[in-house]
């Protein structure tokens, strides 16, 4: 009976010890867990806290998969399979959200993940045969390492969910054995658990999964070589089945998600590619590690705010860890020394990956290509845009090397007091280097408007109604500034929002094309000037917003925002009067309108409008141009479409198609051309009108553009 409490005492004491260290590491957040968040810079915090709220909504309220949402990027919604949804932590947070609320649950999960990282690393170090004190220091060095400190400072919850790494490695070593230390292969249950842990790492972020594959490859190569040398090719071949079983189980567990990922990559418009500029420069300068940063002293904060800082910070090791790792290389002997090869080789591979596609030295690009440049060209690999993520498992490898260096140093001290003093000194120096305190805190805006909106029905959470006018969507302005923070407000009020911020970008023409919405998001007062379409933009702005159910436009204080000079002009042009003050916000409510006319929207294939001295306006096309025609129920019916057009260079043929079906065709003369009329019937909903000329477009004079047809007017008149 007395042994059961004794067996529980050590894990409990370890959890309390790591908990106390993590409270210090995150100070002063523990004082204000209920209503503050840690954020030093950037916008990543907001989608991560939104993840928790959305998973709760999807699973508990809507009873649907959380991998597609209409709550952001309204009205079309967006897939979340390539987004860092961090679904495991989000699911674990559900009871905390129900009891304490969103912000406390988010903060508690961040702290809990760090404690779990420390405990899992301690267990891994014990698997490697280290004593309690070096194993505890290993957990401290990993749970508080610079990559995790930087991720914590930026609210990147998925990058703090790292306990999967030491857990997986410990299970793999127990199941597969580690010949260098004389650890034999264990029960297959360890391999099953390792496969599940490997799958779990992917549910945090795919970088962890790929990082652990790198570890598995190096580990398997070393074990195969050692087994073949000791026992021959046959036993080595049989041993290979163990890591293959682990990988197979992980893939089986992930197969439903992998199927969705492949379908999305093949059939969606997700932007997964690395383009030459400016994205590739962003990858090199803001997503890759500087070679010297591995060895430089850490800044006062684990997340430097210097303008020339890399993505997230100087993610070096710290001199304490480097000194201890050096001690491991210098002092370890026998099997322990041979075991260091695993951590050194894995660390070297991860360091090369973390350096990114081109070498950076002293914050200057050398132009020297690295292996990551080739990896980016593999199918799907370009989604891994931040090579720095590989520095996290690298930090674990170095922490384990440091712990073994500490153990080797203790072994050379004769007295318990000397060994304890060395451990205390190592821990204290690591704390001084790693604990960048105080953590920068913010208190999220919780305006009365969003709390009041939360009390009103939100009928379009699961799907957008047809027509969507009753959805009560929200547009927050200035759009570029509030696209990400507005996700926190959406998590509170549960009403769909225009725009959003996720890990991978999908085409979102709604915000750039829709009358009223486009002008407000771009803050462009010149867009209301006369154009070629009728009904005009000024006449359809409010009608379009009403039709799509964008009911609330929330304007935050403009201050020195780049749109401060133009956005008020657009608001006056759209609404005609002032909004309603609410706290520091100004709220405009889109009124219900008659919606008795179609809403034409110019989309692809049009050049900018031009005009002559008489005021005549026209737009050129490059051969094919489209209009989105929104037809409210009251506007459905028979129409005459008038197209005032002329051709360039030679007479051309105009083909008019509605929703992919050709409805008219005819010749278009050279200037002055003239109007053509087309009869068409418009049902309620959205339609695509295509105006195309099959003849090749041409260049005229010094104009570099390819021109085909010019349109002076596009007019819809009810018959």
Secondary structure by P-SEA (a helix, b strand, c coil): caaaaaaaaaaaaaaaaaaaaaaaaacccccccccbbbbccccaaaaaaaaaaaaaaacccccccccccccccccccccccccccaaaaaaaaaaaaaccccaaaaaaaaaaaaaaaaaaaaaaaaaacccaaaaaaaaaaaaacaaaaaaaaaccccccccccaaaaaaaaaaaacccccccccccaaaaaaaaaaaaaaaaacaaaaaaaaaaaaaaaaaaaaaaaacccaaaaaaaaaaaaaaaaaaaaaaaaaaaaaaaaaacccccccccccaaaaaaaacccccccccccccccccccccccccccccccccaaaaaaaaaaaacccccccccaaaaaaaaaaaaaaaacccccccccccccccaaaaaaaccccccccccccaaaaaaaaaaaaaaaaaaaaaaacccaaaaaaaaaaaaaaaaaaccccccbbbbccccaaaaaaaaccccccccccccccccbbbbbcccccccccaaaaaaaccccccccccccccccccccccaaaaaaaaccccccccccccccccccaaaaaaaacccbbbbcccccccccccaaaaaaaaccbbbbbcccbbbbbbccccccbbbbbbcccccccccccccccccccccbbbbbbbbccccccbbbbbbbccccccbbbbbbbccccccbbbbbbcccbbbbbbbbcccccbbbbbbbbccbbbbcccccccccccccbbbbbcc
